[in-house]
Amino acid sequence: MDSVYTYKTHGTCSRQIEIEMDGDVIKSVKFDGGCNGNGKGIGSLVRGMKPDEVIARCKGITCGRRPTSCPDQLAKALEEMKHAKED
């Protein structure tokens, strides 16, 4: 069963992340704004992965002097999505 989750990013060039899930597997990730190539690359790399694996790999990654990055924001979005499902 497919579901779509939208997350408003904080502290990055991208404004929003749209995550499409197929059950407990990431079907697609689309970044709105930011570096188009990096957003597409991240989306391609995480396709078919489970959220916990992406969180473990991406959480805490920074971008330049910023305390966060697009991969870190994706990890935060996936964490928020997981918590929303638990409630």
Residue pairs with C-beta under 8 A, 6 or more apart in sequence:
1 22
1 23
2 20
2 21
2 22
2 27
3 20
3 21
4 18
4 19
4 20
4 21
5 18
5 19
5 20
5 21
5 77
5 81
5 84
6 16
6 17
6 18
6 19
7 16
7 17
7 18
7 19
7 73
7 76
7 77
7 80
7 81
8 15
8 16
9 15
9 16
9 17
9 70
9 73
9 77
10 68
10 73
11 66
11 67
11 68
11 73
12 34
12 63
12 66
12 68
12 69
12 70
12 73
13 33
13 34
13 35
13 70
14 31
14 32
14 33
14 34
14 39
14 70
14 73
15 32
15 33
15 34
16 31
16 32
16 33
17 29
17 30
17 31
17 32
17 70
17 73
17 74
17 77
18 28
18 29
18 30
18 32
19 26
19 28
19 29
19 74
19 77
19 78
19 81
20 26
20 27
20 28
20 29
21 27
21 81
24 50
24 51
25 48
25 49
25 50
26 46
26 47
26 48
26 49
26 50
26 51
26 54
27 47
28 43
28 47
29 42
29 43
29 46
29 47
29 74
30 39
30 43
31 38
31 39
31 42
31 43
31 70
34 70
35 70
38 70
39 70
42 70
42 71
42 74
46 54
46 74
51 78
51 81
51 82
54 74
54 75
54 78
55 75
55 78
55 79
57 71
58 71
58 72
58 74
58 75
59 72
59 75
59 76
59 79
60 72
60 75
61 69
61 71
61 72
62 68
62 69
62 72
63 69
63 70
68 76
